[in-house]
Amino acid sequence: MATSKSSGSTRLGRDSNPKYLGVKKYAGQTVKAGQVVIRQRGTKFIAGTNVRKGADDTLYAAKDGTVSFKTKRVKRYNGTQRIAKIVNVG
């Protein structure tokens, strides 16, 4: 006979690590080449001048400079439009 009550295994209790997404450098801040400006999933922000997009959609600076943001209407391939947030380093 067991001396303590059996505790069944639970299917819950798992949790993933946080991904730390979001804007890392804001407008007016200086960046060096290669520094991450925005971590994102999908293309919420679009790479502008002197900004490159990584394989996981991360935007990083291609040259040294200051970060600036701009909004612009962009036409999609099916004819609809959306307001795009563009990140520039200049």
Backbone hydrogen bonds in HBPLUS format (Angstrom, degrees):
<---DONOR---> <-ACCEPTOR-->    atom                        ^
c    i                          cat <-CA-CA->   ^        H-A-AA   ^      H-
h    n   atom  resd res      DA  || num        DHA   H-A  angle D-A-AA Bond
n    s   type  num  typ     dist DA aas  dist angle  dist       angle   num
A0022-GLY N   A0039-ARG O   2.76 MM  17  5.15 173.0  1.77 141.4 143.6     1
A0039-ARG N   A0022-GLY O   2.94 MM  17  5.15 169.3  1.95 146.3 146.5     2
A0024-LYS N   A0037-VAL O   2.75 MM  13  5.17 163.4  1.78 148.5 151.2     3
A0025-LYS N   A0037-VAL O   3.25 MM  12  5.03 150.6  2.34 137.9 135.2     4
A0029-GLN N   A0026-TYR O   3.13 MM   3  5.80 162.3  2.16 137.4 140.6     5
A0028-GLY N   A0067-VAL O   2.81 MM  39  5.42 166.5  1.82 151.0 150.3     6
A0067-VAL N   A0029-GLN O   2.94 MM  38  5.72 157.9  1.99 158.6 163.1     7
A0031-VAL N   A0065-GLY O   2.75 MM  34  5.59 161.0  1.78 168.7 174.6     8
A0065-GLY N   A0031-VAL O   3.04 MM  34  5.59 156.6  2.10 153.7 155.5     9
A0035-GLN N   A0032-LYS O   3.12 MM   3  5.77 166.0  2.14 139.6 141.1    10
A0034-GLY N   A0061-ALA O   2.69 MM  27  5.17 165.7  1.71 139.0 144.2    11
A0061-ALA N   A0035-GLN O   2.97 MM  26  5.61 160.5  2.01 156.6 158.5    12
A0037-VAL N   A0059-LEU O   2.85 MM  22  5.65 164.9  1.88 146.3 150.8    13
A0038-ILE N   A0059-LEU O   3.22 MM  21  5.16 164.2  2.25 136.6 140.3    14
A0059-LEU N   A0038-ILE O   2.89 MM  21  5.16 156.9  1.94 153.2 159.5    15
A0046-ILE N   A0085-LYS O   2.78 MM  39  6.08 164.4  1.81 159.5 164.5    16
A0087-VAL N   A0046-ILE O   3.00 MM  41  6.26 159.7  2.04 172.8 176.7    17
A0048-GLY N   A0087-VAL O   2.74 MM  39  5.16 134.7  1.94 161.5 155.8    18
A0089-VAL N   A0049-THR O   3.01 MM  40  6.16 159.8  2.05 158.2 164.8    19
A0062-ALA N   A0050-ASN O   2.79 MM  12  4.94 172.1  1.79 138.2 135.5    20
A0052-ARG N   A0060-TYR O   2.90 MM   8  5.50 165.4  1.92 163.4 166.7    21
A0060-TYR N   A0052-ARG O   2.96 MM   8  5.50 160.3  2.00 153.9 160.4    22
A0054-GLY N   A0058-THR O   2.68 MM   4  4.98 165.3  1.70 150.7 156.1    23
A0057-ASP N   A0054-GLY O   3.10 MM   3  5.09 147.6  2.21 114.8 112.9    24
A0090-GLY N   A0066-THR O   3.04 MM  24  5.52 158.7  2.09 148.8 149.7    25
A0068-SER N   A0088-ASN O   2.85 MM  20  5.19 151.0  1.94 152.0 152.5    26
A0088-ASN N   A0068-SER O   2.82 MM  20  5.19 173.1  1.83 161.8 162.2    27
A0070-LYS N   A0086-ILE O   2.93 MM  16  5.15 143.3  2.07 147.3 154.8    28
A0086-ILE N   A0070-LYS O   2.70 MM  16  5.15 175.0  1.70 170.2 169.2    29
A0072-LYS N   A0084-ALA O   2.95 MM  12  5.33 148.7  2.05 147.0 156.5    30
A0084-ALA N   A0072-LYS O   2.74 MM  12  5.33 167.2  1.75 165.1 160.9    31
A0074-VAL N   A0082-ARG O   2.84 MM   8  5.52 169.1  1.85 165.4 168.3    32
A0082-ARG N   A0074-VAL O   3.02 MM   8  5.52 150.0  2.11 145.8 155.0    33
A0076-ARG N   A0080-THR O   2.71 MM   4  5.44 175.1  1.71 169.9 171.5    34
A0079-GLY N   A0076-ARG O   3.25 MM   3  5.47 162.9  2.28 109.5 112.1    35
